[in-house]
Amino acid sequence: MPVVRDLRVLLRLRNFRRLLVIRLLSQGADGVYQVALAAYVVFSPEKQTSPAAIASAMAVLLLPYSLVGPFAGVLLDRWRRRQIFLYGNLVRALLAAATAVLMVSQVPDWLFYASALCVTAVNRFVLSGLSAALPRVVDNDRLVLANSLSPTAGTLAATAGGGLAFAVRLVTAHSDAAVVLLGATLYLCAALASLTMAPDLLGPDRHTAPPSLGTAVTTTARDLLEAIRHLAAPRRREAAWALLSMTAMRFCYGALLVLVLMLCRYALSSDPDDGLGLLGLALGISGAGFFAAAVVTPWAVGRLGPGPWIIVCAASAAVLEPALGLAFTTVPMLVAAFVLGLITQGAKIATDTIVQSSVDDGFRGRIFSVYDVLFNVAFVGAAAVAALMLPPDGRSTALVITVALVYAAVAAAMARFERGRRPGQNHATPQ
């Protein structure tokens, strides 16, 4: 098979393998850490969780990305990306260990959230840097395949990390602090793995001294404006449309995640531990959908182009999400988890490819940081909408239909853009 052959060639690239190891360890740690937080905040027997509480937690942990994200982009285009992977993961290891201490201490909730916020804030630098560095270790001809393998493998690593967290939690008598310490260990391993790469290997091309914090603050607005203008150029308009479409699909994913959390906590299980296990199963099946997207997307993009593939993904979700979700029972929910995993990751692979192929290397860090800000604002907005619409047990026909309409609007908007492209204009696929 051509995909298998290309995949073997890709994995023979030494620096790609090394970057992939950093991603796997880092996102595996993310999966462990996120399961520990979910278990502590949502599934603790002593806590009576509500959609509003989940939305509040997401806002505390994600909204500050809107401030961190632009600074991450500015610094990513100035600092050596390999150093970001080294020091970023070291900082996360220390902060995660501090979170574990807070979990077993009698401290106010705001202090726990502040510690968790710091861990996830550093995550912006690492994930944006991984996306921006990928074209430095892979040639353009295999960039679509690299975008299929690398982020998807990272998502699968996060899923595996979540599964490992469940296992550790069972062995340690439901100790969320022990699970967080496991995440800290994996962050440390990711930092050590970054030492296998040369400091200058991953760019960026522009070699300038790292700016002071004051300089970064004063130049952020100008640099972001330059990046947005770069993205808004006519030959990059498909990238802008793809980013907006993926942001809307992220909104859908966030709303459905809150719905699934509440279903697992109350409607589909009477025991918090059973509900957490059901959530883990749903996330694992969704991870299988991500893997399927990595296999299907290169073929689909080769046949259709990345833009039309986003249309297919959104249109499929508009039909399948209500068909499976309105039952509010376990089996259809698990099938929907697989389908939405495939659709969401397939659209993300196409979006990443369009953006990476359209923007210059000196702008990639800032563009991917804007990408992250849009993602997280959409995610928190979705949680807020879900909090308003969901009943205590999570069964909301109105929310399921609303999400389906958003998917349909994304498909229609992208289709209209694709029809309006100039005759003979190529899609933003690598040449």
VOLUMBA-724728 format. One record per residue (C-alpha): z, x, y; residue number from 1. Coordinates in pm, whole numbers, plus 50000, padded with zeros to 5 digits. Each point is the difference from the previous one (the first is absolute). Layout:
<rs>
+-------+-------+-------+-----+
|    up |  east | north | pos |
+-------+-------+-------+-----+
|     Z |     X |     Y | NUM |
...
+-------+-------+-------+-----+
</rs>
This chain:
<rs>
+-------+-------+-------+-----+
|    up |  east | north | pos |
+-------+-------+-------+-----+
| 50000 | 50000 | 50000 |   1 |
| 49915 | 50136 | 50350 |   2 |
| 50344 | 49910 | 50137 |   3 |
| 50178 | 50185 | 49720 |   4 |
| 49772 | 50301 | 50047 |   5 |
| 50060 | 50008 | 50377 |   6 |
| 50371 | 49954 | 49944 |   7 |
| 50010 | 50305 | 49776 |   8 |
| 49818 | 50201 | 50265 |   9 |
| 50243 | 49878 | 50265 |  10 |
| 50303 | 50098 | 49798 |  11 |
| 49857 | 50348 | 49951 |  12 |
| 50036 | 50057 | 50375 |  13 |
| 50322 | 50201 | 50019 |  14 |
| 50100 | 49903 | 50351 |  15 |
| 49929 | 49634 | 49936 |  16 |
| 50230 | 50014 | 49699 |  17 |
| 50273 | 50161 | 50207 |  18 |
| 49971 | 49739 | 50274 |  19 |
| 50006 | 49731 | 49735 |  20 |
| 50323 | 50139 | 49851 |  21 |
| 50164 | 49984 | 50344 |  22 |
| 49889 | 49638 | 50034 |  23 |
| 50120 | 49903 | 49651 |  24 |
| 50345 | 50152 | 50047 |  25 |
| 50039 | 49867 | 50353 |  26 |
| 49888 | 49645 | 49925 |  27 |
| 50188 | 49999 | 49670 |  28 |
| 50312 | 50073 | 50203 |  29 |
| 49903 | 49717 | 50237 |  30 |
| 49985 | 49761 | 49704 |  31 |
| 50345 | 50106 | 49882 |  32 |
| 50145 | 49970 | 50349 |  33 |
| 49844 | 49659 | 50070 |  34 |
| 50128 | 49849 | 49674 |  35 |
| 50349 | 50128 | 50079 |  36 |
| 49986 | 49839 | 50346 |  37 |
| 49864 | 49672 | 49861 |  38 |
| 50270 | 49990 | 49734 |  39 |
| 50271 | 50074 | 50257 |  40 |
| 49878 | 49759 | 50271 |  41 |
| 49840 | 49713 | 49806 |  42 |
| 50135 | 49997 | 49644 |  43 |
| 50364 | 50094 | 50044 |  44 |
| 50203 | 49716 | 49842 |  45 |
| 50240 | 49991 | 50295 |  46 |
| 49716 | 49946 | 50252 |  47 |
| 49847 | 49657 | 50063 |  48 |
| 49650 | 50100 | 50101 |  49 |
| 49774 | 49779 | 50213 |  50 |
| 49640 | 50041 | 50122 |  51 |
| 50139 | 50061 | 50348 |  52 |
| 50222 | 50282 | 49869 |  53 |
| 49703 | 50163 | 49827 |  54 |
| 49792 | 49968 | 50316 |  55 |
| 50280 | 50154 | 50205 |  56 |
| 50027 | 50293 | 49760 |  57 |
| 49625 | 50057 | 50014 |  58 |
| 50007 | 49988 | 50378 |  59 |
| 50280 | 50256 | 50018 |  60 |
| 49824 | 50234 | 49756 |  61 |
| 49636 | 49953 | 50105 |  62 |
| 49970 | 49903 | 50366 |  63 |
| 50110 | 50344 | 50126 |  64 |
| 49681 | 50131 | 49833 |  65 |
| 49826 | 49854 | 50302 |  66 |
| 50175 | 50271 | 50202 |  67 |
| 49994 | 50279 | 49741 |  68 |
| 49639 | 49944 | 49893 |  69 |
| 49823 | 50110 | 50320 |  70 |
| 50217 | 50311 | 50026 |  71 |
| 49924 | 50079 | 49637 |  72 |
| 49630 | 49995 | 50076 |  73 |
| 50030 | 50220 | 50307 |  74 |
| 50201 | 50259 | 49811 |  75 |
| 49790 | 49977 | 49684 |  76 |
| 49699 | 50113 | 50202 |  77 |
| 50197 | 50300 | 50132 |  78 |
| 50236 | 50105 | 49722 |  79 |
| 49893 | 50150 | 49670 |  80 |
| 49993 | 49716 | 49750 |  81 |
| 50136 | 50213 | 49718 |  82 |
| 50312 | 50070 | 50207 |  83 |
| 50045 | 49628 | 50056 |  84 |
| 50005 | 49948 | 49623 |  85 |
| 50254 | 50280 | 49957 |  86 |
| 50247 | 49916 | 50275 |  87 |
| 49944 | 49624 | 49990 |  88 |
| 50099 | 49979 | 49635 |  89 |
| 50295 | 50233 | 50049 |  90 |
| 50130 | 49775 | 50278 |  91 |
| 49950 | 49691 | 49785 |  92 |
| 50191 | 50159 | 49713 |  93 |
| 50299 | 50061 | 50228 |  94 |
| 49985 | 49653 | 50158 |  95 |
| 49967 | 49826 | 49663 |  96 |
| 50310 | 50185 | 49877 |  97 |
| 50180 | 49877 | 50312 |  98 |
| 49890 | 49642 | 49922 |  99 |
| 50154 | 50031 | 49653 | 100 |
| 50330 | 50103 | 50155 | 101 |
| 49992 | 49699 | 50235 | 102 |
| 49935 | 49763 | 49708 | 103 |
| 50330 | 50094 | 49836 | 104 |
| 50192 | 50008 | 50328 | 105 |
| 50144 | 49715 | 50201 | 106 |
| 49769 | 50025 | 50300 | 107 |
| 49837 | 49738 | 50224 | 108 |
| 49658 | 49876 | 49892 | 109 |
| 49836 | 50137 | 50315 | 110 |
| 50093 | 50356 | 49901 | 111 |
| 49839 | 49954 | 49657 | 112 |
| 49684 | 49860 | 50160 | 113 |
| 49989 | 50287 | 50249 | 114 |
| 50004 | 50253 | 49715 | 115 |
| 49730 | 49811 | 49809 | 116 |
| 49794 | 49972 | 50318 | 117 |
| 50001 | 50378 | 50045 | 118 |
| 49870 | 50053 | 49645 | 119 |
| 49717 | 49752 | 50045 | 120 |
| 49917 | 50130 | 50348 | 121 |
| 49933 | 50350 | 49865 | 122 |
| 49783 | 49833 | 49737 | 123 |
| 49745 | 49920 | 50273 | 124 |
| 49933 | 50369 | 50058 | 125 |
| 49960 | 50076 | 49630 | 126 |
| 49772 | 49710 | 49903 | 127 |
| 49781 | 50032 | 50309 | 128 |
| 49974 | 50372 | 49938 | 129 |
| 49894 | 49947 | 49638 | 130 |
| 49715 | 49772 | 50107 | 131 |
| 49892 | 50230 | 50283 | 132 |
| 50006 | 50309 | 49774 | 133 |
| 49795 | 49855 | 49714 | 134 |
| 49656 | 50090 | 50145 | 135 |
| 50119 | 50363 | 50026 | 136 |
| 50020 | 50035 | 49619 | 137 |
| 49710 | 49775 | 49889 | 138 |
| 49631 | 50013 | 50091 | 139 |
| 49840 | 49696 | 50164 | 140 |
| 49798 | 49907 | 49691 | 141 |
| 50320 | 49921 | 49809 | 142 |
| 50208 | 49860 | 50284 | 143 |
| 49973 | 49640 | 49874 | 144 |
| 50121 | 50107 | 49658 | 145 |
| 50280 | 50206 | 50154 | 146 |
| 50106 | 49696 | 50204 | 147 |
| 50002 | 49798 | 49679 | 148 |
| 50206 | 50251 | 49805 | 149 |
| 50243 | 50147 | 50251 | 150 |
| 50154 | 49698 | 50182 | 151 |
| 49981 | 49793 | 49682 | 152 |
| 50173 | 50273 | 49802 | 153 |
| 50263 | 50009 | 50273 | 154 |
| 50051 | 49625 | 49971 | 155 |
| 50028 | 50030 | 49623 | 156 |
| 50250 | 50283 | 50048 | 157 |
| 50203 | 49773 | 50229 | 158 |
| 49984 | 49730 | 49731 | 159 |
| 50108 | 50249 | 49734 | 160 |
| 50278 | 50114 | 50230 | 161 |
| 50112 | 49641 | 50028 | 162 |
| 50004 | 49970 | 49621 | 163 |
| 50200 | 50321 | 49974 | 164 |
| 50242 | 49860 | 50256 | 165 |
| 50053 | 49689 | 49784 | 166 |
| 50070 | 50221 | 49697 | 167 |
| 50247 | 50220 | 50188 | 168 |
| 50170 | 49693 | 50141 | 169 |
| 50055 | 49864 | 49649 | 170 |
| 50132 | 50332 | 49870 | 171 |
| 50238 | 50046 | 50294 | 172 |
| 50148 | 49648 | 49987 | 173 |
| 49793 | 49870 | 50292 | 174 |
| 50085 | 50286 | 50234 | 175 |
| 49756 | 49981 | 50291 | 176 |
| 50144 | 50324 | 50143 | 177 |
| 49901 | 50190 | 49684 | 178 |
| 49648 | 49865 | 50031 | 179 |
| 49978 | 50119 | 50362 | 180 |
| 50114 | 50348 | 49892 | 181 |
| 49713 | 50005 | 49750 | 182 |
| 49764 | 49924 | 50289 | 183 |
| 50152 | 50287 | 50199 | 184 |
| 49931 | 50235 | 49709 | 185 |
| 49635 | 49894 | 49985 | 186 |
| 49961 | 50052 | 50376 | 187 |
| 50131 | 50353 | 49952 | 188 |
| 49747 | 50061 | 49721 | 189 |
| 49719 | 49880 | 50230 | 190 |
| 50111 | 50248 | 50265 | 191 |
| 49996 | 50284 | 49748 | 192 |
| 49655 | 49895 | 49874 | 193 |
| 49858 | 50037 | 50353 | 194 |
| 50081 | 50373 | 49984 | 195 |
| 49714 | 50046 | 49751 | 196 |
| 49750 | 49947 | 50284 | 197 |
| 49916 | 50240 | 50283 | 198 |
| 50152 | 49892 | 50336 | 199 |
| 49659 | 49975 | 50174 | 200 |
| 49803 | 49845 | 49712 | 201 |
| 50036 | 49636 | 50100 | 202 |
| 49920 | 50037 | 50368 | 203 |
| 49960 | 49862 | 50254 | 204 |
| 49706 | 50196 | 50141 | 205 |
| 50147 | 50008 | 50349 | 206 |
| 50242 | 50293 | 50001 | 207 |
| 50254 | 49951 | 50276 | 208 |
| 50368 | 50075 | 50024 | 209 |
| 50222 | 49705 | 49905 | 210 |
| 50079 | 49808 | 50319 | 211 |
| 50352 | 49943 | 50122 | 212 |
| 50140 | 49651 | 49972 | 213 |
| 49957 | 49946 | 50373 | 214 |
| 49637 | 50104 | 49985 | 215 |
| 49941 | 49772 | 49701 | 216 |
| 50149 | 49706 | 50189 | 217 |
| 49783 | 50053 | 50308 | 218 |
| 49677 | 50051 | 49804 | 219 |
| 50040 | 49727 | 49738 | 220 |
| 49843 | 49722 | 50206 | 221 |
| 49701 | 50215 | 50099 | 222 |
| 49941 | 50127 | 49647 | 223 |
| 50027 | 49653 | 49847 | 224 |
| 49759 | 49864 | 50258 | 225 |
| 49756 | 50276 | 49909 | 226 |
| 50037 | 49913 | 49631 | 227 |
| 49942 | 49630 | 50065 | 228 |
| 49692 | 50080 | 50207 | 229 |
| 49881 | 50226 | 49718 | 230 |
| 50048 | 49712 | 49754 | 231 |
| 49831 | 49748 | 50232 | 232 |
| 49674 | 50196 | 50025 | 233 |
| 49701 | 49798 | 49870 | 234 |
| 49949 | 50213 | 49690 | 235 |
| 50369 | 49957 | 49909 | 236 |
| 50021 | 49626 | 50058 | 237 |
| 50008 | 49930 | 49627 | 238 |
| 50316 | 50209 | 49979 | 239 |
| 50164 | 49787 | 50271 | 240 |
| 49905 | 49678 | 49821 | 241 |
| 50123 | 50138 | 49668 | 242 |
| 50335 | 50094 | 50154 | 243 |
| 50045 | 49653 | 50149 | 244 |
| 49907 | 49836 | 49671 | 245 |
| 50239 | 50217 | 49802 | 246 |
| 50276 | 49922 | 50252 | 247 |
| 49951 | 49628 | 49939 | 248 |
| 50005 | 50055 | 49625 | 249 |
| 50322 | 50198 | 50043 | 250 |
| 50144 | 49696 | 50178 | 251 |
| 49915 | 49791 | 49694 | 252 |
| 50157 | 50254 | 49767 | 253 |
| 50322 | 50008 | 50204 | 254 |
| 50034 | 49620 | 50002 | 255 |
| 49942 | 49982 | 49625 | 256 |
| 50248 | 50280 | 49934 | 257 |
| 50279 | 49805 | 50172 | 258 |
| 49900 | 49692 | 49802 | 259 |
| 50015 | 50193 | 49672 | 260 |
| 50336 | 50154 | 50092 | 261 |
| 50151 | 49656 | 50057 | 262 |
| 49842 | 49855 | 49685 | 263 |
| 50139 | 50285 | 49789 | 264 |
| 50342 | 49978 | 50164 | 265 |
| 50050 | 49624 | 49970 | 266 |
| 49719 | 49778 | 49864 | 267 |
| 49897 | 50194 | 49689 | 268 |
| 50337 | 50147 | 49901 | 269 |
| 50363 | 49904 | 50032 | 270 |
| 50132 | 50354 | 49957 | 271 |
| 49941 | 50269 | 50268 | 272 |
| 49942 | 50275 | 49742 | 273 |
| 49745 | 49787 | 49814 | 274 |
| 49832 | 49924 | 50330 | 275 |
| 49981 | 50371 | 50084 | 276 |
| 49847 | 50067 | 49658 | 277 |
| 49741 | 49728 | 50058 | 278 |
| 49916 | 50151 | 50338 | 279 |
| 49958 | 50338 | 49832 | 280 |
| 49764 | 49848 | 49744 | 281 |
| 49794 | 49838 | 50276 | 282 |
| 49977 | 50329 | 50189 | 283 |
| 49899 | 50183 | 49681 | 284 |
| 49722 | 49751 | 49930 | 285 |
| 49888 | 50030 | 50361 | 286 |
| 49986 | 50376 | 49943 | 287 |
| 49763 | 49938 | 49710 | 288 |
| 49782 | 49811 | 50247 | 289 |
| 50001 | 50306 | 50227 | 290 |
| 49882 | 50212 | 49708 | 291 |
| 49723 | 49751 | 49923 | 292 |
| 49892 | 50021 | 50365 | 293 |
| 49968 | 50378 | 49968 | 294 |
| 49759 | 49949 | 49711 | 295 |
| 49800 | 49711 | 50144 | 296 |
| 49977 | 50093 | 50368 | 297 |
| 49778 | 50313 | 49978 | 298 |
| 49745 | 49801 | 49801 | 299 |
| 50025 | 49699 | 50233 | 300 |
| 49973 | 50210 | 50317 | 301 |
| 49701 | 50182 | 49853 | 302 |
| 49824 | 49669 | 49936 | 303 |
| 50109 | 49798 | 50303 | 304 |
| 50132 | 50241 | 50263 | 305 |
| 50364 | 50014 | 50118 | 306 |
| 49970 | 49717 | 50254 | 307 |
| 49855 | 49743 | 49757 | 308 |
| 50258 | 50103 | 49740 | 309 |
| 50277 | 49908 | 50248 | 310 |
| 49830 | 49661 | 50039 | 311 |
| 49997 | 49949 | 49622 | 312 |
| 50368 | 50093 | 49975 | 313 |
| 50110 | 49767 | 50280 | 314 |
| 49786 | 49710 | 49878 | 315 |
| 50132 | 50040 | 49645 | 316 |
| 50358 | 49996 | 50127 | 317 |
| 49931 | 49685 | 50203 | 318 |
| 49904 | 49820 | 49679 | 319 |
| 50232 | 50153 | 49740 | 320 |
| 50323 | 50022 | 50202 | 321 |
| 50053 | 49622 | 50035 | 322 |
| 49863 | 49932 | 49651 | 323 |
| 50268 | 50223 | 49849 | 324 |
| 50276 | 49977 | 50259 | 325 |
| 50047 | 49626 | 50038 | 326 |
| 50152 | 49966 | 49651 | 327 |
| 50309 | 50201 | 50104 | 328 |
| 50060 | 50099 | 49637 | 329 |
| 50038 | 50337 | 49835 | 330 |
| 49672 | 50052 | 49813 | 331 |
| 49763 | 49899 | 50285 | 332 |
| 50209 | 50211 | 50239 | 333 |
| 49957 | 50305 | 49777 | 334 |
| 49626 | 49942 | 49970 | 335 |
| 49981 | 49967 | 50380 | 336 |
| 50189 | 50330 | 50033 | 337 |
| 49725 | 50176 | 49803 | 338 |
| 49717 | 49830 | 50188 | 339 |
| 50147 | 50065 | 50343 | 340 |
| 50077 | 50360 | 49905 | 341 |
| 49635 | 50053 | 49909 | 342 |
| 49869 | 49820 | 50308 | 343 |
| 50238 | 50163 | 50249 | 344 |
| 49951 | 50353 | 49871 | 345 |
| 49624 | 49952 | 49966 | 346 |
| 49976 | 49900 | 50366 | 347 |
| 50228 | 50287 | 50104 | 348 |
| 49788 | 50259 | 49817 | 349 |
| 49692 | 49869 | 50177 | 350 |
| 50178 | 49999 | 50337 | 351 |
| 50132 | 50355 | 49957 | 352 |
| 49650 | 50119 | 49910 | 353 |
| 49842 | 49833 | 50303 | 354 |
| 50259 | 50147 | 50235 | 355 |
| 49990 | 50351 | 49853 | 356 |
| 49620 | 50005 | 50002 | 357 |
| 49974 | 49873 | 50357 | 358 |
| 50256 | 50202 | 50195 | 359 |
| 50010 | 50372 | 50078 | 360 |
| 50267 | 50219 | 49841 | 361 |
| 50178 | 50057 | 50330 | 362 |
| 50059 | 49624 | 50034 | 363 |
| 50090 | 49907 | 49643 | 364 |
| 50375 | 50043 | 50041 | 365 |
| 50013 | 49771 | 50302 | 366 |
| 49769 | 49740 | 49846 | 367 |
| 50204 | 49983 | 49679 | 368 |
| 50318 | 49970 | 50205 | 369 |
| 49852 | 49704 | 50187 | 370 |
| 49903 | 49867 | 49657 | 371 |
| 50365 | 50025 | 49889 | 372 |
| 50129 | 49831 | 50315 | 373 |
| 49764 | 49707 | 49948 | 374 |
| 50106 | 49977 | 49636 | 375 |
| 50370 | 49990 | 50073 | 376 |
| 49984 | 49762 | 50295 | 377 |
| 49794 | 49765 | 49783 | 378 |
| 50249 | 50038 | 49714 | 379 |
| 50302 | 49918 | 50218 | 380 |
| 49811 | 49714 | 50163 | 381 |
| 49925 | 49861 | 49656 | 382 |
| 50366 | 50021 | 49903 | 383 |
| 50095 | 49811 | 50318 | 384 |
| 49743 | 49727 | 49929 | 385 |
| 50121 | 49977 | 49640 | 386 |
| 50360 | 49968 | 50120 | 387 |
| 49900 | 49698 | 50208 | 388 |
| 49799 | 49834 | 49723 | 389 |
| 50188 | 50079 | 49678 | 390 |
| 50274 | 49779 | 49859 | 391 |
| 50301 | 50176 | 49840 | 392 |
| 49839 | 50013 | 49654 | 393 |
| 49666 | 50135 | 50125 | 394 |
| 49777 | 49706 | 49898 | 395 |
| 49771 | 49939 | 50298 | 396 |
| 49660 | 49839 | 49954 | 397 |
| 49935 | 50036 | 50374 | 398 |
| 50043 | 50378 | 49988 | 399 |
| 49771 | 50041 | 49699 | 400 |
| 49726 | 49797 | 50171 | 401 |
| 50046 | 50183 | 50332 | 402 |
| 49953 | 50336 | 49827 | 403 |
| 49686 | 49872 | 49827 | 404 |
| 49858 | 49895 | 50338 | 405 |
| 50068 | 50345 | 50145 | 406 |
| 49815 | 50162 | 49710 | 407 |
| 49709 | 49761 | 50055 | 408 |
| 49993 | 50084 | 50372 | 409 |
| 49987 | 50374 | 49920 | 410 |
| 49707 | 49948 | 49764 | 411 |
| 49814 | 49789 | 50256 | 412 |
| 50060 | 50244 | 50288 | 413 |
| 49886 | 50302 | 49799 | 414 |
| 49697 | 49812 | 49873 | 415 |
| 49902 | 49909 | 50354 | 416 |
| 50035 | 50365 | 50107 | 417 |
| 49790 | 50122 | 49707 | 418 |
| 49725 | 49748 | 50081 | 419 |
| 49998 | 50121 | 50361 | 420 |
| 49944 | 50364 | 49910 | 421 |
| 49673 | 50151 | 50117 | 422 |
| 49721 | 49985 | 49741 | 423 |
| 49996 | 50318 | 49795 | 424 |
| 50345 | 50108 | 50120 | 425 |
| 50184 | 50173 | 49717 | 426 |
| 50352 | 49927 | 49894 | 427 |
| 50261 | 50263 | 50072 | 428 |
| 49982 | 50165 | 49661 | 429 |
| 50016 | 50377 | 49961 | 430 |
| 49670 | 50183 | 50003 | 431 |
+-------+-------+-------+-----+
</rs>
